[in-house]
Amino acid sequence: MSFRERVQKEVLIIDGAMGTLLQQRGLPGGWCPEEWNLSQPEIIKEIHKLYLEAGADIITTNTFGAIGLKLADYNLADQVKEINRQAVIIAKEAARPYGAMVAGSVGPLGKFLQPLGTMTFDQAYEQFYEQCLAMVEAGVDLILFETFGDIGEMRAALIAAADAGNVPVVASFTFDETGRTFTGTDPETAAVVAERLGVAAIGVNCSVGPRQLEKVVQALTESTNLPILVSPNAGMPEIMDGKTVFRETPETMAQYAERFVTYGASILGGCCGTTPEHIQAIYGRVKKLKRKPRSKTFGLRVASRVKTVTIDPQGIPVAIGERLNPTGKKALQEEIRAGKTEITRRDALAQVQAGAEILDVNVGVGGVDQISAMERAIQAIQVLVEAPLCIDSTDPQVIEQALKLYHGKAIINSVNGEESSIETILPLAKRYGAALIGLTLDEQGIPATVQGRLEVARKLVQKTEEWGIPRQDLMLDCLVLTVSAQPEGVPQTLEAIRRVKKELGVTTSLGVSNVSFGLPNRGLINTAFFAMALYAGLDAAILNPQDERMMETLRASAVLLARDVRAEKYIAREQQAANGPQVAKPQEKLATTPLEVLYQAVLSGDKDNVVAYIDEALATGLSPMELLDKALVPGIEEVGRRYGLGIYFLPQLMMAGETMTKSFEHLRPELAKGPSKKAGTVVMATVKGDIHDIGKNIVSVMLSNHGFDVIDLGKNVPNEEIVRVAAEKNAEIIGLSALMTTTMVNMPEIIKQVKEQGLRCKVMVGGAAVTEQYAQEIGADGYAVDAVEAVNMVKKLVC
């Protein structure tokens, strides 16, 4: 029986930690765990058997880091295929007598994709494809992507796995105690994006223990009907007698596993620190439980990295902002030609603040490289606003590039009934997990009758479902013509909306302002028609959200049509308008002075335009130090404050940091002419044996932006080298990072050497594997959970 069949019928047990048991069996610090598939296969097989004897239905291969990019750190990049192939062979030999299944374990790359990093979608895709193909060819039963914190990276991985072969795929994310991934993705958004990319199950693993994951598991089970995997750590790591230990008992892990099953989870196991004893206890507690079926109904859901928006046929209609379209906008056209994004950023923010829940993005300017223009727009907008995006283009290549770059579930605007459109757009929507706006026109143009439009609509629904795209991911636009030219067209459109909703059961959208072309006082016509369309059943409208009459019509109509139940949203909005903002989320004001422009550039992460803004500010007579003290530094401090409040997430923090870095580099020649204001010297390093450096790199950038002289030694740095450089540079601070529990034991050794040599520097520690309790136990001078806290801690320690 296959994984897909079994997971629908029973509660399955998946194994526990591999690294913990390898460490117990003598894996040297800094050695590649996956290399043991070649040199120590019997040890790997022995570990698999321990979990199988404990009751595991699924065992995972020893391949978490067996991807080219990571193996390159051990000079093993040319052995990707052999290491993964051998891992699958070992696991299948162990699993065969038990009738168990083998999951190919794939971990994240340890690099950010654009716009957060330099890695492209295609580069990430090739890495994952190579590893997944090796597993599929070796006969793996399923592929498990685990411990992913970046939804953009997960998208590339899932698409690569689908291309590698027809095997089930499980997407497992890592969430922290806030209930989000480190790039800000919530459980519902993770489920929405992964489900649409065809996964067989969705999961959560690592980072924290079972009690911290309870709300995440509940959220996942409420966000999808797919099977849910839960593999928490056995608590948080601690150090005892120089060894890493996890204190969560098998009994406690089993109790939580039972609770997770009652929520709807059906694949239970463990991550770091879990042993065969933990898995045996989980097996005894949950194996005989019945799987809880879930059959929730969801509307059309689209998502950015951090937010899901639902377009529900029974819910409040959604406003899709139309202002990022250059048609009739000379200033925006010129900006697109110039390769800039200033107006794009400004209008994106303004539309969201005015109430747009989704933004339509179009860069259709003649004579422009629209692929590059769309790249710039998508990269700028998706880290600036939470609203999901609607990709608006007639060029399939432009659409595909946008979908590669977008870290969420977008809408494609649009497909129509022409065969050429269906054959080019539907494959893109299927491959990249996008929703669609379908226009009711075909080779003969826009049908003159309601029945004609309904026939095109039926064809679009049929073709969409044939491509494996669910019906609820298609919004149909019944098209409105200019009333001044074709007055009979409006009743046709309204009746088409009614019948599409009633007969096909899909959501509807409309470009409302088309109706008023050529008429005076267009806003009045638009508003009246909008109310009529909402009464006909319109679910989403592409409109100008900064037209308050249109937004008022949307909110009031939702009440009158019983789509805003008990007028809750309407009342809340009116109370907020009467009493002022009641939430901490800031509303950006229009920047009018050079200093305000720079401040806003940092807040929005406008690294593309900040140099020009600096030059404009300097031309007014402002000094470099004034720009720093009155705009740039206050800007990055405000970003840190918002990050701490949960208003901003890691992407905004990183983009603001890059903007600051670019600012410093541009100002450095002028600043060098004045007195130095360096706040202190910090030596940063990822400890020996650890090849993960994302968190450390972010901290280094943030410290530099706050005036510290940062000496970044990189990753996998020997203890003696860290101490030597700190002494040579007379550093005030040593910052140490560790992601792996097997490498964090180097931290107390470094602290010991600092004390033995009598160095005056303080030692601060951090990283995914490190806790504040651990920092205290080893005698560290400080601990930071993230980059913002790290900056504050360093400032405190150097005072």
Secondary structure, DSSP 8 states (H G I E B T S, - for coil): --HHHHHTTS-EEB---SHHHHHHTT--TT--GGGHHHH-HHHHHHHHHHHHHTT-SEEE-S-TT-SHHHHGGGT-GGGHHHHHHHHHHHHHHHHGGGT-EEEEEE---SS-BTTTSSB-HHHHHHHHHHHHHHHHHHT-SEEEEEEE--HHHHHHHHHHHHHH-S--EEEEE---TTSS-TT---HHHHHHHHHHTT-SEEEEESSS-TGGGHHHHHHHHHH-SS-EEEE--SS-EEEETTEEEE---HHHHHHHHHHHHHHT--EE---TT--HHHHHHHHHHHTTS----------EEEE-SS-EEEE-TTS--EEEEEEE--TT-HHHHHHHHHT--HHHHHHHHHHHHHT-SEEEE----TTS-HHHHHHHHHHHHHTT-SS-EEEE-S-HHHHHHHHHH-SSB-EEEEEESSHHHHHHHHHHHHHHT-EEEEES-BTTBS-SSHHHHHHHHHHHHHHHHHTT--GGGEEEE-----TTT-TTHHHHHHHHHHHHHHHH--EEEEEGGGGGTT-SSHHHHHHHHHHHHHHHT--EEEE-TT-HHHHHHHHHHHHHTT-SGGGHHHHHHHHHHHH---SS--------SHHHHHHHHHHHT-TTTHHHHHHHHHHTT--HHHHIIIIIHHHHHHHHHHHHHTSS-HHHHHHHHHHHHHHHHHHHHHHTTS-----EEEEEEEBTT----HHHHHHHHHHHHTTEEEEE--SSB-HHHHHHHHHHTT-SEEEEE--STTTTTHHHHHHHHHHHTT---EEEEESTT--HHHHHHTT-SEE-SSHHHHHHHHHHHH-
